[in-house]
Amino acid sequence: MAQRQGPQDYDDKSVTKHSYQDIPPPGDEPTSYDRAQLRLYLRLLDADAEGADWREVVDILFKIDSNTELERAKQVHASHLRRAKWLSDSGYLTILRSDQG
């Protein structure tokens, strides 16, 4: 049986290297913010796929204590995970095309 990973397995010194907004910019095109957060988005997708507890994920990746800032933690996690999923479904194509052009 494979050992289940925890959110700590997605942590490294550079995850929060870039500052983040509480809500990523909206839109149907990837933004410079999205490009700057690609590593963070990948870590969110990995943690989600592994079934990691969102509270631990937001504490580790965003350095937000969900015990003291529950609503903000929920909002930050949900909005970035939503954006990460959108990028993984379709937004990445725009990034790939712009990198080739």
C-alpha positions, 0 to 999 in steps of 0.5 A: 500500500502506498504511503499517503503524503501529507501537506508537509511533503509539498513544502520547501523554502521557495513556495512562498518566495513570491507574495500572493493575493488573497484572491487571484486575478480573474479572467480567461487568460493567464496573468503575470500573477498566475505565471509567478504562482505556478509552483504554488498552484502545482503544490495545491493541485498535488495536495488536493489530489492526495486528499490533504487537509486544506487547513494544513495546506493553507498553513504550510503554503500560505502561512495562514493560521486557519484557527485564527483566520478561518474565513480568510484561510478558506477564501485564499485556499478555495480561490487559488485551488479553483484558479489552479484547476482552471489553469490545469484544464485550459489556461496552460495552453495559453502559457505554452503558446505564448512561450513558443511565440 
